[in-house]
Amino acid sequence: MTFLHAPHDNYSFAPIGHSEFPLCRLTRHACAGSLSPERVIPDAADFQRVEVIRFMSPAASKEKFDIIVVGGGSSALETAVAACQHGAKRVLMIEKAPREESGGNARYSSTGFRFVYSGKEEIRKLVPDMDAVTYDRIEVPPYTVDDFIDDMNRVTENLIDQDLARVIAADSNEAIHWTKKMGIPWKLHMHVVVDDKIHFEPGVIIHPVGGGLGQLKIWRELALRLGVEIRYDSAVTGILGTASKVEGVTVTTADGRYDVYADAVILCAGGFQANQEMRARYLDGNSDIMKVRGTRHDTGEVLRAALDLGARSSGHWRGRSEEHTSELQSRLHLVC
């Protein structure tokens, strides 16, 4: 068994290839120069890979990145990839979970995607291996921006930020085609058959091949090939800055605490469904005794730090959405 020597005192290393995900730190030339959304992903063979197990607290030097992405799920990985494609030279992802538990709730989900589409012909372009018999059987009426916004308002009891809702809905079609272009393969989502016709929940027609874990592997590989640095077992325990300007984050590991700075900090750290105290505070119906399914790492400290710094809260803050819970033995509930 071969071990690699650490080229930097802040890293410790382990054998390549023994974990489920390739946990690597790549050479930096991948993100050098002017990039654009049309940039071709470099071939994996062009890079020297080193597996990082733990990042030790830096000494006195001040670390500075172009972009810091907080989180390690699908949204964090997609954000890191997009940042590199749009010109960021140094992108850092900070993931609280250890490598074997990284990925957020996507790791435990089929990850169906809600997006705007024109009809079944567009779905066929996203699922090109759909056979002719299946194509003839699927019922896919158009799903519009207004349909998407109506569904978000229904689930949140009209408490969602309306401007944000419109941005999410209006950009959803372009986003799904971008994922296809980036190499995410899609298949038809859960459905029901009525009179030999296949019907879907409006807006949720497809999900990635291999579910959440399948797409996480692909996004991880893309991020690493673009030179994104990923640090695991690293909890963001503070946001540096003021209500008008964010400069970086404070990171806590088993070896200590350190600050890292960036031109922009993007929070993709999930919610608080794994935090018993926050469920009791913000949800009703004995939410503190819910049985959580999904990641145990969504405990809300990053949300709390953002709110403490002055971020404005928005959305559904009372009650329990039945869209996201299911009754279990009449007393317990599962939370996605």
Stockholm file with secondary structure:
# STOCKHOLM 1.0

chainA/1-336         MTFLHAPHDNYSFAPIGHSEFPLCRLTRHACAGSLSPERVIPDAADFQRVEVIRFMSPAASKEKFDIIVVGGGSSALETAVAACQHGAKRVLMIEKAPREESGGNARYSSTGFRFVYSGKEEIRKLVPDMDAVTYDRIEVPPYTVDDFIDDMNRVTENLIDQDLARVIAADSNEAIHWTKKMGIPWKLHMHVVVDDKIHFEPGVIIHPVGGGLGQLKIWRELALRLGVEIRYDSAVTGILGTASKVEGVTVTTADGRYDVYADAVILCAGGFQANQEMRARYLDGNSDIMKVRGTRHDTGEVLRAALDLGARSSGHWRGRSEEHTSELQSRLHLVC
#=GR chainA/1-336 SS CCCCCCSSTTEEECCTTCSSSCCEEECGGGGCSCCCTTCCCCCGGGSCEEEEEEECCCCSCCCEEEEEEECCSHHHHHHHHHHHHTTCSCEEEECSSCGGGCSGGGGGSCCCEECCBCCHHHHHHHSTTCCHHHHHHEECCCBCHHHHHHHHHHHHTTCSCHHHHHHHHHHHHHHHHHHHHTTCCEEECCCEEETTEEECCTTEEEEETTHHHHHHHHHHHHHHHTTCEEECSCEEEEEEECSSCEEEEEEEETTEEEEEEEEEEEECCCCSTTCHHHHHHHCCSSGGGCEECSCSCCCSHHHHHHHHHTCCCCSCCSSCCTTSEEEETTTEEEEC
#=GC SS_cons         CCCCCCSSTTEEECCTTCSSSCCEEECGGGGCSCCCTTCCCCCGGGSCEEEEEEECCCCSCCCEEEEEEECCSHHHHHHHHHHHHTTCSCEEEECSSCGGGCSGGGGGSCCCEECCBCCHHHHHHHSTTCCHHHHHHEECCCBCHHHHHHHHHHHHTTCSCHHHHHHHHHHHHHHHHHHHHTTCCEEECCCEEETTEEECCTTEEEEETTHHHHHHHHHHHHHHHTTCEEECSCEEEEEEECSSCEEEEEEEETTEEEEEEEEEEEECCCCSTTCHHHHHHHCCSSGGGCEECSCSCCCSHHHHHHHHHTCCCCSCCSSCCTTSEEEETTTEEEEC
//
